[in-house]
Amino acid sequence: MSNMAQTRATELERGFSLRELSDQLGELTLPAGEDIFISGICDDSRFARPGYAMLCLPRSGKHADEYAAAAARNGAAAVISVGVELNTELPHLHLTQINQAGQLLRRIFRTEGAGSHIYGITGTDGKTSIAWMLREALSRYQDKPVWSCGTLGWMKSPDEIRDIGNTTPSLLTLHAMLASACLEEAHAVVCEISSHGIAQGRIAGLDFKTVIWTNMGHDHLQDHGGYAAYLATKAGFVQQVAAQGGNVVANADHADIRTYAPDHACWYGRGLFRDDVDLAWEQELPGMLRLKSGDEEVVIEDIPLGDFHAENVACTALTLMVSMAVPLAQLPALLDHISAPPGRMQEVEAGYGQVYIDYAHTPEALQRCLEAARKLTRERLIILFGCGGERDREKRPHMGEIAAELADVVWITSDNPRGETPAVIASEIEHGMPQPYRAEVHLQLDREQAIAEAIEALREGDVLVIAGKGHEAYMEVCGQRLPWLDADVATRCLHRKHNAEEAHACA
């Protein structure tokens, strides 16, 4: 079974009586006087097995009967539906609310008293980097396993990562992961919490001890009905964790977070001489971070490049202080030389300092990426990017405007066009660029050719940022995910350029 399939079906170590499982949760339909023994659970009918219960979640909608029937053909012993009406001959447990499904899964996986400290990270940008850094710092602090899940996958360590398909995986996957973490005595689980994950109830039943709210920006607005609804989704999650007694770590430099975070939130913010935050930060030199709390100050050395990473490290620092009571003086031992995940200001061909890969795919992230890259640039700053198809169209002109204002040379290209025409996406990016162009603008929809042309154009002192895809190992076109990695393409192009330059010098 593939990694992805394993996250959609789970064999239980000890089975359950469906009657016992359903106690006080929902409406149970069983053959007269009988009970059903459940040996596993799945949320995808293709992975149903004899003795399994099929979990039909609200998104099943009008297809719920079809999925239940398919699960029955594969041997499923029962079906559990959440918020959807079913016409099925299988023994059936009907739950009305997604929170009941969360409680049910805690019973199934026996995690009601889970000792793992669950951290939730929400916000538009920075979730993956903070999850990576917090996992690394907590591992140093406790010398025990710390797991994470998010954009990069389900991670036990950088060498052991399982694909989960979404930033916040399915409800079943998250509960199964927590159960595994408890069995393997992981000290903590760090979860990226997307707006989709919140809205679709994928985190129901999880007991978050600490939640982090990184920032708010422009992403996924088409799925939520606008920015106000997107903000309300994030804020609702944070406020719920606070109401249940969890810690809240929040970014003081975002007005909307200031407005909607709970009163007892702990704040981090830029600028050492301020009294409205619990932890102040400042980056005086690239790769170095100064932190101040009260009258105490410390310096964190050799952190990843970029002001946004300095902010991510500061967030990680305050989270350690709040959740683990780590004194400020101990933070350098935990955070010096901390790493960043792949595709976040990742240098291609280390040592040259000319080409970087970054995941920036929102206006806010692109702006911060370019501001960080400008500090590394002696001559021209070059940006190569596109926008994803069938996603938030409103951000396209904003990103075009930012690129043209902050970079000297712009390459507009394709980035996961999906079912849209790349030329249409590019035209919407161009529409936001001020006329006449301040920057030198190129249009090359073939991303590999665009990278080759941008690298060929590099001169001494220039810096090129290839933005939008970061760590992604695919290009999504017309329903297919084709193999692709920006870092590999850029490396090949740099090698060709260096070899050509050496040959020319020897001629």
matplotlib code that plots the C-alpha trace (Angstrom):
import matplotlib.pyplot as plt

x = [0.0, 1.4, 2.2, -0.9, -3.1, -1.8, -3.1, -6.6, -7.0, -5.9, -5.8, -6.6, -4.4, -7.5, -10.9, -14.1, -17.7, -19.6, -22.2, -19.5, -17.9, -21.1, -22.1, -23.6, -22.3, -24.9, -27.7, -26.9, -28.7, -27.9, -29.6, -31.9, -29.9, -26.6, -23.4, -20.5, -16.8, -14.7, -11.1, -10.1, -11.3, -11.0, -12.3, -11.8, -13.9, -11.1, -9.2, -12.0, -11.3, -13.4, -14.2, -13.5, -15.9, -16.2, -16.1, -18.3, -17.6, -19.7, -17.8, -19.2, -22.4, -24.7, -22.1, -22.2, -24.5, -22.2, -19.1, -20.9, -21.9, -18.4, -17.0, -19.5, -18.4, -14.8, -16.0, -16.7, -18.6, -20.2, -20.4, -20.1, -21.6, -21.1, -23.7, -24.9, -28.0, -27.3, -29.4, -27.4, -28.0, -24.7, -24.8, -24.7, -23.7, -24.9, -23.2, -24.6, -21.5, -17.9, -16.8, -18.5, -16.4, -13.3, -14.5, -15.1, -11.6, -10.1, -11.9, -10.9, -7.2, -7.2, -5.7, -8.2, -5.4, -2.6, 0.6, 2.0, 1.9, 0.1, 1.2, -1.0, 0.4, -2.0, -1.6, -1.1, 2.7, 5.5, 3.7, 6.1, 9.2, 8.1, 6.9, 10.4, 12.2, 10.0, 10.4, 14.1, 14.3, 12.0, 14.1, 17.2, 15.5, 14.0, 16.3, 13.1, 11.3, 9.2, 7.0, 5.4, 2.9, 2.1, 3.1, 6.2, 4.3, 4.1, 7.7, 9.3, 12.7, 14.1, 15.0, 11.6, 8.7, 5.4, 3.2, -0.2, -1.6, -2.7, -1.2, -3.6, -4.4, -7.7, -9.3, -8.6, -4.9, -4.3, -5.8, -3.9, -0.7, -1.3, -1.9, 1.4, 3.2, 1.9, 3.0, 6.5, 6.6, 7.1, 7.3, 5.3, 3.5, 3.7, 0.8, 0.3, -3.3, -4.7, -7.9, -9.3, -8.4, -10.3, -13.3, -13.7, -13.3, -10.1, -8.8, -11.9, -11.2, -7.6, -6.5, -4.1, -2.0, -0.4, -1.5, 0.6, -0.8, 1.9, 0.3, -2.6, -2.5, -4.0, -4.5, -7.4, -9.9, -11.9, -12.6, -13.8, -15.9, -13.4, -10.9, -13.3, -14.4, -10.9, -9.8, -12.8, -11.9, -8.3, -9.5, -12.2, -9.6, -7.2, -10.1, -11.3, -7.9, -7.7, -11.2, -10.1, -7.1, -4.4, -1.5, -1.7, 1.5, 0.7, 2.4, 2.0, 2.9, -0.3, -3.3, -5.9, -4.2, -4.0, -7.8, -8.9, -6.4, -7.7, -6.8, -4.3, -2.2, 1.6, 3.1, 6.2, 7.1, 9.9, 11.7, 13.7, 12.5, 8.8, 6.7, 3.7, 5.2, 6.4, 9.4, 10.9, 13.2, 15.6, 17.9, 20.9, 22.9, 21.9, 22.1, 22.0, 19.0, 18.7, 15.9, 14.7, 12.3, 12.0, 15.5, 17.2, 18.7, 20.3, 21.8, 20.9, 23.6, 23.7, 20.1, 18.7, 18.8, 15.9, 14.0, 11.1, 13.2, 14.4, 10.7, 10.1, 13.0, 11.6, 8.2, 9.8, 11.7, 8.5, 6.7, 9.5, 9.3, 5.5, 4.9, 8.0, 9.0, 12.4, 14.4, 15.5, 19.2, 18.8, 17.5, 20.8, 21.7, 18.4, 18.3, 21.9, 22.5, 18.9, 18.0, 15.1, 13.0, 13.9, 12.6, 12.6, 15.4, 17.3, 20.6, 21.3, 24.9, 26.0, 28.9, 27.9, 25.2, 23.4, 20.4, 17.7, 14.6, 11.6, 8.1, 6.6, 3.3, 1.3, 1.8, 3.0, 5.5, 6.8, 7.4, 9.3, 11.3, 12.4, 13.2, 15.4, 17.1, 17.7, 20.0, 22.1, 22.3, 25.2, 23.9, 20.5, 17.8, 16.0, 12.7, 11.1, 7.6, 4.1, 0.7, -1.2, -4.2, -7.7, -6.7, -7.1, -7.1, -7.1, -3.5, -2.1, -2.0, -0.8, 2.1, 2.9, 3.0, 5.3, 7.7, 7.9, 8.4, 11.0, 13.0, 15.2, 14.3, 11.2, 10.5, 6.8, 6.3, 4.0, 3.4, 0.9, -1.5, -3.9, -6.8, -6.2, -4.4, -0.9, -1.1, -4.2, -2.7, 0.4, -1.7, -3.4, 0.0, 1.1, -2.1, -0.9, 2.5, 2.8, 3.1, 5.6, 7.5, 10.2, 11.7, 12.9, 10.0, 10.2, 7.5, 8.4, 5.7, 7.9, 9.3, 12.4, 13.2, 12.5, 14.9, 17.6, 17.2, 17.3, 20.4, 22.1, 21.4, 23.1, 26.0, 28.5, 26.7, 23.2, 20.8, 18.0, 15.1, 13.0, 9.7, 6.4, 7.1, 9.9, 10.1, 7.3, 8.4, 5.7, 4.1, 0.3, -1.1, -4.6, -5.2, -1.8, 1.2, 4.3, 7.7, 9.4, 11.8, 13.0, 16.2, 17.1, 16.4, 18.3, 21.3, 21.5, 21.3, 24.0, 26.3, 25.9, 26.6, 29.7, 31.0, 30.5, 32.3, 35.3, 35.5, 35.5, 38.2, 40.4, 39.9]
y = [0.0, 3.4, 6.1, 8.0, 4.9, 4.1, 7.4, 6.6, 3.3, 2.0, -1.5, -1.3, -3.0, -3.9, -4.0, -2.4, -3.3, -0.8, -0.6, 0.2, 2.7, 4.6, 5.1, 8.6, 9.8, 9.2, 7.2, 3.5, 1.1, -2.6, -5.9, -6.8, -8.0, -8.1, -6.2, -5.6, -6.0, -3.3, -4.2, -1.2, 2.1, 3.9, 7.2, 6.0, 3.1, 1.8, 0.8, -0.8, -4.4, -7.1, -5.9, -2.3, 0.7, 3.2, 6.8, 9.1, 12.7, 15.8, 16.3, 13.0, 14.8, 13.2, 10.6, 9.1, 6.2, 5.4, 5.3, 3.2, 0.7, 0.5, 0.0, -2.9, -4.6, -4.5, -6.2, -3.3, -4.4, -1.0, 2.6, 5.7, 8.9, 12.4, 15.0, 13.1, 10.9, 7.4, 4.6, 1.5, -2.0, -2.0, -1.5, 2.3, 4.8, 8.3, 11.4, 14.8, 16.9, 16.7, 17.1, 13.9, 12.2, 13.6, 12.2, 8.8, 8.7, 9.5, 6.4, 4.3, 5.2, 5.5, 9.0, 10.6, 11.0, 11.6, 12.8, 14.3, 18.1, 19.2, 22.5, 24.0, 26.7, 28.8, 31.9, 32.6, 32.3, 30.9, 27.7, 25.3, 27.1, 27.5, 23.8, 22.8, 25.0, 24.2, 20.4, 20.9, 23.1, 20.8, 17.8, 19.6, 20.6, 17.2, 14.8, 12.9, 12.4, 15.3, 14.9, 17.4, 17.4, 19.9, 21.0, 18.8, 15.7, 13.7, 14.0, 12.0, 13.3, 15.0, 11.5, 10.0, 11.8, 10.4, 12.1, 13.2, 15.1, 18.3, 20.8, 19.6, 16.0, 14.2, 13.8, 10.1, 10.7, 13.2, 11.0, 8.0, 10.0, 11.1, 7.5, 6.5, 9.4, 8.2, 4.6, 5.7, 8.1, 11.3, 14.3, 16.6, 16.8, 20.1, 20.6, 23.1, 24.1, 25.4, 27.4, 24.5, 22.1, 24.3, 24.9, 21.2, 20.0, 18.0, 18.9, 17.9, 16.2, 17.3, 18.9, 21.7, 22.8, 25.7, 27.5, 29.9, 32.6, 33.8, 36.4, 37.2, 37.7, 37.0, 33.3, 30.8, 33.7, 32.1, 29.1, 31.1, 33.8, 36.7, 37.9, 38.5, 34.9, 33.7, 35.8, 34.6, 31.0, 31.5, 33.6, 31.1, 28.3, 30.4, 31.6, 28.0, 26.8, 29.7, 29.0, 25.5, 26.7, 26.5, 28.9, 31.4, 32.8, 35.6, 38.1, 41.7, 43.2, 42.3, 44.6, 41.9, 39.5, 42.2, 42.7, 39.1, 37.2, 36.5, 38.8, 36.5, 35.9, 36.1, 38.5, 38.7, 41.7, 43.5, 46.4, 46.0, 49.2, 48.5, 47.5, 45.9, 42.5, 39.6, 39.0, 41.7, 40.8, 42.7, 41.6, 43.9, 41.6, 38.8, 35.5, 37.0, 37.6, 39.7, 38.8, 40.9, 40.1, 42.6, 43.7, 40.6, 40.2, 37.3, 36.8, 33.8, 33.1, 31.6, 31.5, 31.1, 34.2, 36.6, 38.9, 36.5, 33.7, 36.0, 36.5, 32.7, 32.0, 34.7, 33.0, 29.7, 31.2, 32.7, 29.4, 27.6, 30.2, 29.9, 26.2, 24.7, 27.6, 27.8, 30.8, 33.4, 32.7, 29.1, 30.0, 30.3, 26.7, 25.6, 28.0, 28.7, 27.2, 26.2, 25.2, 26.0, 23.6, 23.0, 25.7, 28.6, 30.9, 27.8, 28.6, 26.7, 25.7, 26.7, 29.2, 31.2, 33.2, 34.1, 31.8, 31.1, 28.9, 30.2, 29.0, 32.5, 32.3, 35.1, 38.9, 39.2, 36.4, 37.6, 41.1, 39.8, 37.4, 40.2, 42.5, 39.8, 39.1, 42.8, 42.8, 40.1, 41.9, 44.1, 44.7, 43.6, 41.7, 39.3, 37.5, 34.6, 33.6, 32.7, 32.1, 28.9, 28.2, 27.8, 29.6, 33.1, 35.3, 38.5, 38.1, 37.9, 41.7, 42.4, 40.0, 41.6, 45.0, 43.9, 42.2, 45.2, 47.6, 45.6, 43.8, 45.1, 42.2, 40.1, 36.8, 35.9, 32.2, 29.2, 27.8, 24.9, 26.2, 23.3, 23.7, 27.4, 28.8, 30.0, 33.0, 34.2, 33.9, 35.8, 38.6, 39.0, 39.3, 41.9, 43.9, 44.9, 46.1, 49.9, 51.5, 52.2, 49.3, 50.3, 46.8, 45.0, 42.4, 39.2, 36.7, 33.0, 30.6, 27.5, 27.5, 25.5, 27.8, 30.8, 29.5, 28.9, 32.4, 34.1, 32.2, 32.9, 36.6, 36.6, 38.9, 39.2, 40.8, 39.8, 37.7, 35.6, 34.3, 31.5, 31.8, 30.1, 26.3, 25.9, 22.3, 21.1, 18.1, 18.4, 20.7, 20.4, 20.7, 19.7, 17.2, 15.7, 16.1, 16.0, 15.5, 18.9, 20.5, 24.1, 23.3, 20.5, 22.6, 25.6, 23.4, 22.0, 25.5, 26.8, 23.9, 24.6, 28.3, 27.6, 25.0, 27.4, 30.2, 27.9, 26.8, 30.3, 31.3, 28.4, 29.2]
z = [0.0, -0.9, 1.7, 0.7, 0.9, 4.3, 5.6, 4.4, 6.1, 9.5, 10.9, 14.6, 17.2, 19.1, 17.6, 18.8, 19.3, 17.2, 20.0, 22.6, 20.2, 19.6, 23.2, 23.7, 20.3, 17.7, 16.3, 15.8, 13.5, 14.0, 13.1, 16.0, 19.0, 17.2, 17.4, 15.0, 15.7, 14.0, 13.2, 11.1, 9.7, 6.4, 4.8, 1.2, 0.0, -2.2, 1.0, 2.8, 4.0, 5.8, 9.3, 8.5, 9.2, 6.4, 7.5, 5.3, 6.1, 5.2, 2.0, 0.7, 0.1, -2.5, -3.2, 0.3, -0.7, -3.6, -1.3, 1.3, -1.4, -2.7, 0.8, 1.3, -1.9, -0.5, 2.7, 5.0, 8.1, 8.9, 7.9, 10.1, 8.6, 9.7, 8.8, 5.7, 5.4, 4.1, 2.5, 3.3, 4.5, 6.5, 10.2, 10.5, 13.1, 12.2, 13.8, 13.3, 14.0, 12.9, 16.6, 17.4, 14.7, 16.5, 19.8, 18.1, 16.6, 20.0, 21.3, 18.4, 18.7, 22.5, 22.5, 24.9, 27.4, 24.8, 26.4, 23.2, 23.2, 20.0, 18.5, 15.8, 13.4, 11.3, 9.1, 5.5, 5.3, 7.5, 8.7, 7.1, 8.2, 11.8, 11.9, 10.7, 13.2, 16.1, 15.5, 15.4, 18.5, 20.6, 19.6, 20.9, 24.1, 25.0, 23.1, 22.2, 18.9, 17.7, 14.7, 12.3, 9.5, 6.9, 3.4, 3.3, 4.6, 7.8, 9.1, 11.9, 10.8, 7.7, 6.5, 7.2, 5.5, 4.3, 1.7, 3.1, 0.1, 1.9, 4.3, 6.9, 6.1, 6.7, 10.1, 10.1, 9.1, 11.9, 14.6, 13.3, 13.3, 16.9, 17.9, 16.3, 18.0, 21.4, 20.7, 19.8, 22.7, 20.6, 22.9, 20.6, 17.3, 15.3, 12.8, 10.1, 10.2, 6.9, 6.4, 4.5, 7.3, 9.8, 7.6, 6.7, 10.3, 9.7, 13.2, 15.1, 18.4, 18.6, 21.9, 20.9, 23.9, 21.9, 18.8, 16.7, 14.5, 12.1, 9.8, 7.5, 3.7, 0.4, -0.3, -0.9, -0.8, -3.6, -1.4, 1.6, -0.1, 0.5, 3.0, 5.9, 5.8, 5.5, 8.5, 10.5, 9.8, 11.2, 14.1, 15.1, 15.4, 17.5, 19.8, 20.2, 21.4, 23.8, 25.1, 25.9, 27.9, 25.2, 24.8, 22.0, 20.4, 17.9, 15.6, 16.9, 13.6, 11.9, 12.6, 12.0, 14.4, 17.0, 16.6, 16.6, 18.8, 22.4, 25.2, 26.9, 23.7, 24.0, 21.4, 19.3, 17.2, 15.4, 17.1, 20.3, 22.0, 22.4, 25.4, 23.7, 23.1, 25.2, 22.9, 20.6, 17.8, 15.4, 12.7, 12.5, 10.2, 7.8, 9.6, 13.1, 15.4, 18.5, 21.0, 23.9, 26.7, 29.6, 30.4, 29.0, 25.6, 23.7, 20.2, 18.0, 15.4, 12.0, 11.2, 7.6, 5.4, 5.1, 7.6, 7.3, 8.7, 11.5, 12.3, 12.1, 14.6, 16.9, 16.8, 17.5, 20.5, 22.1, 21.6, 23.5, 26.3, 26.5, 26.1, 27.7, 30.1, 28.4, 29.9, 27.3, 28.2, 27.1, 23.6, 21.8, 22.7, 21.1, 18.1, 17.0, 13.6, 13.1, 9.6, 7.2, 5.2, 1.5, -1.0, 1.5, 0.3, -0.6, -2.3, -5.5, -5.9, -2.4, -2.5, -5.5, -3.8, -7.0, -7.4, -4.7, -4.7, -2.6, -2.1, -2.1, -3.8, -2.1, -2.5, 1.1, 0.8, -2.5, -1.1, 1.9, -0.3, -2.6, 0.3, 1.8, -1.6, -2.2, 0.9, -0.8, -4.2, -5.3, -8.9, -10.3, -8.5, -10.8, -10.0, -11.9, -10.9, -12.1, -10.4, -10.0, -12.1, -10.7, -7.5, -6.1, -9.2, -7.2, -6.1, -9.6, -10.4, -6.8, -7.3, -10.7, -9.1, -6.3, -8.7, -11.0, -8.1, -6.1, -8.7, -11.6, -14.0, -14.0, -15.8, -15.9, -16.4, -15.6, -12.1, -11.8, -14.5, -13.9, -16.2, -17.0, -20.0, -18.9, -21.2, -19.5, -16.1, -17.2, -18.7, -15.3, -13.6, -16.2, -15.6, -12.2, -13.3, -13.3, -16.8, -18.1, -16.6, -14.1, -14.3, -17.4, -18.0, -19.9, -20.7, -21.2, -20.4, -20.6, -17.0, -17.9, -20.7, -18.5, -15.8, -18.5, -19.9, -16.5, -15.5, -18.8, -18.2, -14.7, -14.4, -11.5, -8.5, -9.7, -7.6, -9.1, -7.1, -8.6, -6.7, -6.3, -6.2, -3.7, -2.6, -4.9, -7.0, -9.7, -12.2, -12.2, -15.8, -16.9, -14.1, -14.2, -11.9, -14.0, -12.4, -11.8, -9.3, -9.6, -7.8, -10.3, -13.3, -11.9, -11.0, -14.6, -16.1, -13.7, -14.6, -18.3, -17.7, -15.6, -18.1, -20.9, -19.1, -18.2, -21.8, -23.0, -20.6, -21.7, -25.4]

ax = plt.figure().add_subplot(projection="3d")
ax.plot(x, y, z, "-o")
ax.set_aspect("equal")
plt.show()
